[in-house]
Amino acid sequence: MPQWLKDAVFYEIYPQSFYDANGDGIGDFEGIMRKLDYIRDLGCNALWINPCFDSPFKDAGYDVRDYKKTAPRYGSNDDLCRLFAEAHRRRMRVLLDLVPGHTSEEHLWFRESRKAEKNEYSHRYIWSDSWIAWGLEGLRFIAGESERNGVYIINFFKSQPALNYGFLRPREPWQLPADHAESIATREALKDIMRFWLDAGCDGFRVDMADSLVKFDDEEKSGTQAVWRNIRAMLDSDYPEAALVSEWGNPFQALAAGFHMDFLLDHDHSGYRSLVRDFGYGPDNLPLGENNSFFKSGGRGDITRFLDQYLPWYEAAKGKGYISLITGNHDTPRISAGLDERELALAYALFLSFPGVPFIYYGDEIGMRYLPGLPSKEGGYTRTGSRTPMQWNEDSGGTANKGFSAAAPESLYLPVDPLPGAPTVEAQKDDPASLLNTVRSLLALRHGEPDLQAEPNLEILYAEKEKLPFVYRRGAFVLALNPGAAPARAPVSVAGARLVFSIGGAALEGGVCALEARSFGVWKTGT
């Protein structure tokens, strides 16, 4: 296990939208480098950079054309290596986004694989043995687009042919088993890509659709787990400080597969969703109906809906890896869709004080808004509204585009938030009560106290169904959260507690924890 993960806090960067240093309207590596001090001073000591490899960008870079070449829009391989070095100079780590399940249809491997004559890439992707779609139940496929007599399997968009890691239980002659030499060759090609970037200075990978490799896998994903355990053995041997975080959403399976971290994801009926957005969505991802998320003041949120899912995973993860709570990501509506600034502060108070390794999506620290109704950009569709440019400055004194880019507005990758009151770093940086400075304070507390970092030392002191507050202990610290619209009290017997951080009013004395409405408190016990 990489030791640096114990005190890691990640900042996710969508590179197209973070900071444009060369004025072409698209963010770039140089832009990220210019903002490293901001990220470090926020309290994040690690980055996750969304896909930055060469791509036709039909799915925002999740359709890779060349794994060993950066996309020219961001800069060169040398520029990315310089970014690694600049981050390391600030004692920060960098994860790249690895897409192992599919490539672009423009990748050299696929262009060779689709040829009629057999070659070394003929089995790099999953092809049937006939242009007529027999035996494809449960698989998505494309037919009629190659000279090869067969159809090919896709994982997501039409432009993303699935790489061939084999089938756990083949049903047709063309379905190779997972231990076939050709299936193993795909795994070894993935390891070669990982070595290339680790040798260049990368500190690990966030892995896209990590559970999707072996087809017709069982419920435990045992075939895909075997692939990742083999890769983890390589990392443990050759790159022991390299980290892996999975887009899996099931820590039972992901950590058993060898990942160091797994995200809690915003799936329907997930514990995470009950925390932040317990309502339906209509067109353009606009909230429908009453919001009963836990952090919504005046709602009917219930912390036990989250804990019922989280706690079994937390217990299973002990000694194996970490669960990562996220403020959001490039695939979900912004967390601010449905929560006001105080509710966001309380949400971050929980996320940043829980065990595991937290991730902050760029702009969430200032409460950037989800912009509904934007046309799809590079396959974003309803996700596009969460991918708009970072809002650095107010548009005054010669600056425009909220400080993201000097390009003309019509040249921007996506438009900036045009509505009044759009949050910016500039407007919040000198306000002690701002969301930005609340996040900074929470992270400073976390980094300063090992008991509040990643290690599993969680104890629930008070969590009752449909009641508030929620009270928990982490080592020498007692933490309590009341997102409700009324004061809340709970019986908590702790001696010698000293308040060290609060949002709103909080007291812990006489065997009672009392919080004002919409409040959070942290007490340190002992001497």
Secondary structure per residue as TSV (DSSP state, phi and psi in degrees):
chain	resnum	aa	ss	phi	psi
A	1	M	-	360.0	123.2
A	2	P	-	-58.4	124.7
A	3	Q	G	-67.4	-26.6
A	4	W	G	-68.0	-17.0
A	5	L	G	-67.3	-21.3
A	6	K	G	-59.8	-30.4
A	7	D	G	-123.0	27.9
A	8	A	-	-87.6	139.3
A	9	V	-	-132.0	121.8
A	10	F	E	-96.0	150.7
A	11	Y	E	-122.7	117.4
A	12	E	E	-86.7	129.5
A	13	I	E	-117.1	122.2
A	14	Y	-	-88.4	101.4
A	15	P	G	-62.4	-30.4
A	16	Q	G	-58.8	-27.6
A	17	S	G	-119.2	9.2
A	18	F	T	-89.4	-60.4
A	19	Y	-	-159.0	128.4
A	20	D	-	-98.6	108.9
A	21	A	S	-87.4	-23.3
A	22	N	S	-106.1	3.8
A	23	G	S	76.6	21.4
A	24	D	S	-96.0	1.5
A	25	G	S	93.1	-2.4
A	26	I	S	-125.5	135.5
A	27	G	-	-62.4	161.6
A	28	D	-	-153.3	173.3
A	29	F	H	-61.1	-41.4
A	30	E	H	-60.9	-38.4
A	31	G	H	-62.2	-41.4
A	32	I	H	-62.4	-43.7
A	33	M	H	-60.4	-38.3
A	34	R	H	-68.3	-17.8
A	35	K	T	-109.1	9.2
A	36	L	H	-61.6	-37.9
A	37	D	H	-64.4	-37.7
A	38	Y	H	-60.5	-46.9
A	39	I	H	-63.8	-44.5
A	40	R	H	-61.9	-44.4
A	41	D	H	-69.9	-25.2
A	42	L	H	-63.2	-33.1
A	43	G	T	118.5	7.0
A	44	C	-	-94.7	127.6
A	45	N	-	-113.5	15.9
A	46	A	E	-153.4	150.7
A	47	L	E	-119.3	146.1
A	48	W	E	-119.0	116.5
A	49	I	E	-101.3	121.5
A	50	N	-	-60.1	167.1
A	51	P	-	-49.4	131.3
A	52	C	-	-128.8	18.4
A	53	F	E	-87.6	163.3
A	54	D	E	-55.0	133.7
A	55	S	-	-162.0	150.3
A	56	P	-	-77.5	-5.2
A	57	F	-	59.0	46.0
A	58	K	S	-84.1	-15.7
A	59	D	S	-138.4	49.1
A	60	A	T	54.0	31.0
A	61	G	T	98.9	-9.8
A	62	Y	S	-80.5	13.7
A	63	D	S	-123.3	88.7
A	64	V	-	-82.4	130.7
A	65	R	S	-96.8	-29.5
A	66	D	E	-153.0	111.0
A	67	Y	E	-69.6	-20.0
A	68	K	E	-105.5	14.8
A	69	K	E	-134.6	133.3
A	70	T	E	-76.4	157.0
A	71	A	-	-70.4	127.5
A	72	P	T	-56.7	-27.0
A	73	R	T	-60.0	-25.9
A	74	Y	T	-96.6	-23.6
A	75	G	-	133.4	-172.8
A	76	S	-	-93.7	172.1
A	77	N	H	-55.6	-40.8
A	78	D	H	-62.2	-37.1
A	79	D	H	-64.5	-41.1
A	80	L	H	-66.5	-39.4
A	81	C	H	-64.2	-35.1
A	82	R	H	-66.9	-35.8
A	83	L	H	-62.7	-43.1
A	84	F	H	-55.6	-47.6
A	85	A	H	-65.5	-40.7
A	86	E	H	-66.0	-38.2
A	87	A	H	-65.2	-45.8
A	88	H	H	-62.7	-34.4
A	89	R	H	-62.4	-26.7
A	90	R	T	-97.3	12.6
A	91	R	T	60.3	40.7
A	92	M	-	-115.4	150.7
A	93	R	E	-108.1	160.4
A	94	V	E	-134.8	122.7
A	95	L	E	-103.0	137.3
A	96	L	E	-96.1	158.9
A	97	D	E	-91.6	114.4
A	98	L	E	-100.7	130.2
A	99	V	-	-112.7	93.1
A	100	P	-	-90.9	-16.0
A	101	G	S	-86.2	-23.2
A	102	H	B	-156.8	166.6
A	103	T	-	-125.0	-177.5
A	104	S	-	-72.8	152.4
A	105	E	T	-67.3	-10.7
A	106	E	T	-93.1	-0.7
A	107	H	S	-64.3	144.6
A	108	L	H	-54.4	-42.1
A	109	W	H	-55.9	-44.9
A	110	F	H	-73.5	-36.4
A	111	R	H	-61.9	-33.8
A	112	E	H	-77.2	-39.1
A	113	S	H	-64.1	-30.2
A	114	R	T	-82.8	-2.9
A	115	K	S	-73.2	151.1
A	116	A	S	-67.0	-40.5
A	117	E	S	-77.3	143.7
A	118	K	-	-68.5	143.6
A	119	N	-	-152.4	-177.5
A	120	E	T	-67.2	-13.4
A	121	Y	T	-106.9	6.3
A	122	S	T	-58.0	-33.5
A	123	H	T	-107.4	14.4
A	124	R	S	-70.4	-22.7
A	125	Y	B	-121.3	170.6
A	126	I	-	-96.5	111.5
A	127	W	B	-118.7	141.5
A	128	S	-	-79.6	178.4
A	129	D	S	-105.1	17.0
A	130	S	S	-155.1	147.5
A	131	W	S	-71.4	-14.9
A	132	I	S	-87.9	134.2
A	133	A	-	-82.0	79.0
A	134	W	-	-96.7	145.8
A	135	G	S	67.1	31.4
A	136	L	-	-112.0	19.9
A	137	E	T	-59.0	130.2
A	138	G	T	85.1	-0.5
A	139	L	-	-119.3	144.4
A	140	R	E	-96.2	138.4
A	141	F	E	-145.7	163.6
A	142	I	E	-122.0	133.3
A	143	A	-	-124.6	155.2
A	144	G	S	79.5	19.3
A	145	E	S	-122.7	14.9
A	146	S	S	-147.5	163.8
A	147	E	S	-75.6	-16.6
A	148	R	S	-71.6	141.1
A	149	N	S	-80.6	81.2
A	150	G	S	177.6	168.4
A	151	V	-	-112.1	155.3
A	152	Y	E	-117.8	148.8
A	153	I	E	-84.2	142.0
A	154	I	E	-117.6	156.4
A	155	N	S	-95.3	-34.1
A	156	F	S	-144.5	-96.8
A	157	F	S	-75.4	164.1
A	158	K	T	-57.2	-29.6
A	159	S	T	-84.0	7.7
A	160	Q	-	-123.7	77.4
A	161	P	B	-64.9	139.4
A	162	A	B	-78.2	131.3
A	163	L	B	-70.3	152.9
A	164	N	-	-100.3	101.1
A	165	Y	-	-102.5	10.1
A	166	G	-	89.4	180.0
A	167	F	B	-118.3	138.3
A	168	L	S	-65.5	-42.8
A	169	R	S	-132.8	87.6
A	170	P	-	-58.6	142.0
A	171	R	-	-113.8	-19.5
A	172	E	S	-128.6	156.2
A	173	P	T	-57.2	-31.7
A	174	W	T	-80.3	-7.0
A	175	Q	S	-90.0	106.2
A	176	L	-	-75.8	143.9
A	177	P	B	-69.0	160.2
A	178	A	T	-66.9	-21.0
A	179	D	T	-98.0	11.2
A	180	H	S	-69.8	150.2
A	181	A	H	-57.5	-36.0
A	182	E	H	-71.2	-36.6
A	183	S	H	-65.6	-42.0
A	184	I	H	-65.6	-34.3
A	185	A	H	-61.9	-36.1
A	186	T	H	-65.0	-44.4
A	187	R	H	-59.9	-42.4
A	188	E	H	-68.0	-32.9
A	189	A	H	-65.8	-37.1
A	190	L	H	-64.8	-43.0
A	191	K	H	-61.5	-37.0
A	192	D	H	-62.9	-40.9
A	193	I	H	-62.5	-44.6
A	194	M	H	-62.4	-43.7
A	195	R	H	-60.8	-40.5
A	196	F	H	-56.0	-47.3
A	197	W	H	-81.1	-31.2
A	198	L	H	-65.2	-40.1
A	199	D	H	-66.7	-25.2
A	200	A	H	-81.9	-10.9
A	201	G	T	121.4	-3.3
A	202	C	-	-63.9	148.8
A	203	D	-	-104.5	8.0
A	204	G	E	143.2	-166.0
A	205	F	E	-144.2	141.1
A	206	R	E	-90.6	132.2
A	207	V	E	-110.2	118.5
A	208	D	T	-71.9	136.6
A	209	M	T	43.5	51.5
A	210	A	T	-63.1	-23.0
A	211	D	T	-92.7	10.9
A	212	S	-	-103.1	10.4
A	213	L	S	-76.4	-65.5
A	214	V	S	-78.2	133.3
A	215	K	B	-89.3	157.8
A	216	F	T	51.7	36.7
A	217	D	-	-68.3	161.2
A	218	D	-	-82.2	179.2
A	219	E	T	-62.8	-28.7
A	220	E	T	-86.0	-1.8
A	221	K	-	57.6	41.0
A	222	S	H	-65.8	-34.1
A	223	G	H	-66.5	-45.3
A	224	T	H	-68.1	-37.2
A	225	Q	H	-59.1	-39.5
A	226	A	H	-63.4	-37.4
A	227	V	H	-61.3	-48.1
A	228	W	H	-70.3	-33.1
A	229	R	H	-64.6	-36.2
A	230	N	H	-64.3	-42.3
A	231	I	H	-66.7	-40.4
A	232	R	H	-62.4	-36.6
A	233	A	H	-62.6	-38.8
A	234	M	H	-63.2	-44.5
A	235	L	H	-63.9	-45.4
A	236	D	H	-59.0	-35.2
A	237	S	H	-78.3	-45.7
A	238	D	H	-106.8	-24.8
A	239	Y	-	-139.7	64.4
A	240	P	T	-63.8	-18.2
A	241	E	T	-97.2	4.7
A	242	A	-	-80.7	139.7
A	243	A	E	-113.0	148.2
A	244	L	E	-126.4	128.9
A	245	V	E	-124.2	136.6
A	246	S	E	-107.6	141.5
A	247	E	S	-87.4	84.9
A	248	W	-	-125.5	-50.2
A	249	G	S	79.5	19.5
A	250	N	-	-149.5	89.3
A	251	P	H	-59.2	-29.1
A	252	F	H	-50.9	-50.7
A	253	Q	H	-80.8	-42.8
A	254	A	H	-66.8	-44.2
A	255	L	H	-70.4	-34.2
A	256	A	H	-66.0	-24.1
A	257	A	T	-80.3	-9.2
A	258	G	T	110.6	1.7
A	259	F	-	-74.2	147.1
A	260	H	S	-81.5	-26.7
A	261	M	E	-144.1	151.9
A	262	D	E	-137.8	140.0
A	263	F	E	-77.8	143.6
A	264	L	-	-81.8	125.5
A	265	L	-	-111.6	162.4
A	266	D	-	-86.7	55.2
A	267	H	-	-84.1	157.9
A	268	D	T	-55.8	137.2
A	269	H	T	65.4	15.7
A	270	S	-	-80.9	158.4
A	271	G	H	-62.8	-37.8
A	272	Y	H	-60.9	-44.4
A	273	R	H	-63.6	-35.4
A	274	S	H	-65.0	-22.4
A	275	L	H	-75.1	-48.7
A	276	V	H	-109.7	-26.3
A	277	R	-	-152.1	72.5
A	278	D	-	-89.7	65.6
A	279	F	S	-155.0	164.2
A	280	G	E	-81.4	167.2
A	281	Y	E	-119.2	140.1
A	282	G	-	-101.3	-157.8
A	283	P	G	-56.2	145.4
A	284	D	G	60.3	26.4
A	285	N	G	60.2	29.3
A	286	L	-	-82.1	139.0
A	287	P	E	-63.3	141.2
A	288	L	E	-120.1	136.3
A	289	G	S	78.5	-175.2
A	290	E	-	-70.1	136.6
A	291	N	-	-92.5	112.5
A	292	N	-	-110.4	29.6
A	293	S	-	-66.6	155.4
A	294	F	T	-61.3	-34.9
A	295	F	T	-85.5	-3.6
A	296	K	S	-81.2	115.6
A	297	S	T	-63.5	131.8
A	298	G	T	84.1	-5.5
A	299	G	S	-83.3	-169.3
A	300	R	-	-119.0	43.3
A	301	G	-	-66.3	156.5
A	302	D	-	-143.3	112.1
A	303	I	H	-62.7	-24.8
A	304	T	H	-68.7	-24.1
A	305	R	H	-66.3	-34.4
A	306	F	H	-74.7	-48.1
A	307	L	H	-64.2	-33.4
A	308	D	H	-60.4	-31.8
A	309	Q	H	-88.3	-42.2
A	310	Y	H	-69.1	-45.5
A	311	L	H	-63.7	-41.9
A	312	P	H	-60.3	-38.8
A	313	W	H	-66.5	-41.5
A	314	Y	H	-60.1	-45.0
A	315	E	H	-64.9	-40.3
A	316	A	H	-68.9	-27.1
A	317	A	H	-79.4	-17.7
A	318	K	T	-56.5	126.9
A	319	G	T	79.7	-3.5
A	320	K	T	-114.3	-29.4
A	321	G	-	167.0	-164.2
A	322	Y	E	-125.3	149.3
A	323	I	E	-95.9	134.7
A	324	S	E	-110.5	116.1
A	325	L	-	-83.4	142.1
A	326	I	B	-122.3	146.3
A	327	T	S	-76.2	-21.0
A	328	G	-	160.4	-176.3
A	329	N	-	-159.3	-173.8
A	330	H	T	-69.6	-10.9
A	331	D	T	-102.5	-4.6
A	332	T	S	-120.8	155.8
A	333	P	-	-58.2	146.1
A	334	R	-	-52.6	142.1
A	335	I	T	-60.4	-22.9
A	336	S	T	-71.6	-11.6
A	337	A	T	-73.4	91.1
A	338	G	T	118.1	-12.6
A	339	L	-	-122.8	139.6
A	340	D	-	-86.4	-179.6
A	341	E	H	-62.7	-39.6
A	342	R	H	-67.1	-39.7
A	343	E	H	-65.7	-36.3
A	344	L	H	-63.3	-42.9
A	345	A	H	-59.7	-40.3
A	346	L	H	-70.2	-36.0
A	347	A	H	-62.5	-46.1
A	348	Y	H	-66.9	-31.6
A	349	A	H	-58.5	-41.7
A	350	L	H	-72.4	-49.8
A	351	F	H	-56.7	-40.3
A	352	L	T	-90.5	0.7
A	353	S	T	-117.9	2.8
A	354	F	S	-88.6	161.7
A	355	P	S	-62.9	169.8
A	356	G	S	92.9	-170.7
A	357	V	-	-114.5	108.7
A	358	P	-	-80.7	155.6
A	359	F	E	-127.9	131.7
A	360	I	E	-110.3	127.1
A	361	Y	E	-82.0	135.3
A	362	Y	T	-48.9	136.3
A	363	G	T	86.1	-19.4
A	364	D	G	-64.2	-28.3
A	365	E	G	-68.1	-15.1
A	366	I	G	-112.6	2.4
A	367	G	T	77.9	34.1
A	368	M	-	-53.0	144.1
A	369	R	-	-94.1	150.5
A	370	Y	-	-75.5	131.5
A	371	L	-	-104.6	103.2
A	372	P	T	-75.1	157.3
A	373	G	T	82.4	4.3
A	374	L	-	-72.2	139.0
A	375	P	-	-61.1	151.6
A	376	S	-	-60.7	136.3
A	377	K	S	-120.9	118.4
A	378	E	T	52.5	44.9
A	379	G	T	79.6	16.3
A	380	G	-	-75.8	-37.1
A	381	Y	G	49.2	-129.8
A	382	T	G	-65.5	-13.4
A	383	R	G	-77.4	-15.2
A	384	T	G	-58.5	-36.0
A	385	G	G	-66.6	-11.3
A	386	S	G	-99.2	4.5
A	387	R	S	-118.6	18.3
A	388	T	-	-76.5	164.6
A	389	P	-	-60.8	144.1
A	390	M	-	-59.0	140.4
A	391	Q	-	-105.1	98.7
A	392	W	-	-89.5	-48.5
A	393	N	S	-130.3	162.2
A	394	E	-	-73.2	150.5
A	395	D	S	-84.0	84.2
A	396	S	-	-156.4	164.7
A	397	G	T	62.0	30.8
A	398	G	T	95.0	-8.4
A	399	T	-	-90.5	153.4
A	400	A	-	-142.8	173.5
A	401	N	G	57.2	32.8
A	402	K	G	52.8	31.0
A	403	G	G	78.0	4.1
A	404	F	S	-73.4	-40.5
A	405	S	-	-155.5	150.0
A	406	A	S	-88.0	1.6
A	407	A	S	-69.9	161.9
A	408	A	-	-63.6	144.2
A	409	P	G	-52.4	-36.6
A	410	E	G	-71.2	-11.5
A	411	S	G	-95.2	-4.3
A	412	L	S	-68.2	149.5
A	413	Y	S	-54.1	-49.5
A	414	L	S	-139.9	157.4
A	415	P	-	-71.3	150.2
A	416	V	-	-78.2	163.4
A	417	D	-	-58.4	116.0
A	418	P	-	-91.5	-3.5
A	419	L	S	-84.9	151.7
A	420	P	T	-56.9	145.4
A	421	G	T	79.1	12.2
A	422	A	-	-58.2	124.6
A	423	P	-	-68.2	145.8
A	424	T	-	-137.2	159.2
A	425	V	H	-62.5	-43.6
A	426	E	H	-58.1	-42.4
A	427	A	H	-70.7	-21.5
A	428	Q	H	-106.6	-17.8
A	429	K	T	-64.3	-29.6
A	430	D	T	-103.0	5.7
A	431	D	-	-99.5	109.1
A	432	P	T	-57.9	-26.6
A	433	A	T	-92.4	2.1
A	434	S	S	-69.4	161.5
A	435	L	H	-60.2	-42.7
A	436	L	H	-55.9	-47.7
A	437	N	H	-75.9	-24.0
A	438	T	H	-65.3	-43.9
A	439	V	H	-62.3	-43.8
A	440	R	H	-58.3	-43.1
A	441	S	H	-67.3	-40.8
A	442	L	H	-62.3	-41.7
A	443	L	H	-71.8	-35.4
A	444	A	H	-62.5	-40.5
A	445	L	H	-63.1	-45.0
A	446	R	H	-61.4	-48.9
A	447	H	H	-65.6	-28.0
A	448	G	H	-82.9	-9.7
A	449	E	-	-132.5	107.3
A	450	P	G	-54.8	-30.5
A	451	D	G	-63.6	-18.9
A	452	L	G	-104.3	13.0
A	453	Q	S	-96.7	-149.0
A	454	A	S	-76.5	-23.9
A	455	E	S	-63.9	147.8
A	456	P	-	-80.9	92.0
A	457	N	-	-129.7	31.7
A	458	L	E	-80.5	133.1
A	459	E	E	-133.3	124.5
A	460	I	E	-84.2	122.2
A	461	L	E	-97.8	-34.4
A	462	Y	E	-155.5	116.7
A	463	A	-	-153.4	94.3
A	464	E	-	-109.4	145.0
A	465	K	T	-57.6	125.7
A	466	E	T	57.8	28.1
A	467	K	-	-129.5	158.2
A	468	L	S	-128.5	156.1
A	469	P	-	-87.3	179.8
A	470	F	E	-105.7	124.9
A	471	V	E	-127.3	133.1
A	472	Y	E	-144.6	159.7
A	473	R	E	-118.1	143.6
A	474	R	E	-134.1	101.3
A	475	G	T	60.8	-122.0
A	476	A	T	-82.4	4.9
A	477	F	E	-114.4	138.9
A	478	V	E	-110.3	132.1
A	479	L	E	-127.2	140.2
A	480	A	E	-140.1	141.5
A	481	L	E	-133.9	129.5
A	482	N	E	-130.9	94.8
A	483	P	-	-82.6	-2.0
A	484	G	S	-72.5	168.2
A	485	A	S	-83.4	-3.1
A	486	A	S	-128.6	157.0
A	487	P	-	-58.2	155.3
A	488	A	E	-141.0	148.3
A	489	R	E	-134.5	151.2
A	490	A	E	-147.9	145.5
A	491	P	E	-73.3	116.2
A	492	V	-	-141.2	111.9
A	493	S	-	-97.1	102.4
A	494	V	-	-137.3	129.7
A	495	A	S	-96.0	147.0
A	496	G	S	64.1	41.1
A	497	A	-	-92.3	132.4
A	498	R	E	-120.1	122.9
A	499	L	E	-66.7	124.8
A	500	V	E	-117.2	-13.7
A	501	F	E	-160.5	143.1
A	502	S	E	-155.0	152.6
A	503	I	E	-120.6	110.5
A	504	G	S	80.5	-167.7
A	505	G	-	-89.8	134.5
A	506	A	E	-148.9	138.2
A	507	A	E	-141.7	145.9
A	508	L	E	-139.7	99.9
A	509	E	E	-162.8	156.3
A	510	G	T	60.2	29.2
A	511	G	T	76.6	13.6
A	512	V	E	-131.5	134.2
A	513	C	E	-101.4	119.2
A	514	A	E	-122.5	128.6
A	515	L	E	-128.0	140.2
A	516	E	-	-67.9	169.6
A	517	A	T	-57.3	142.2
A	518	R	T	53.2	57.8
A	519	S	E	-134.7	162.5
A	520	F	E	-147.5	139.8
A	521	G	E	-138.6	148.3
A	522	V	E	-129.3	126.0
A	523	W	E	-119.7	140.7
A	524	K	E	-103.6	132.2
A	525	T	-	-101.9	165.4
A	526	G	-	80.9	-164.3
A	527	T	-	-84.4	360.0
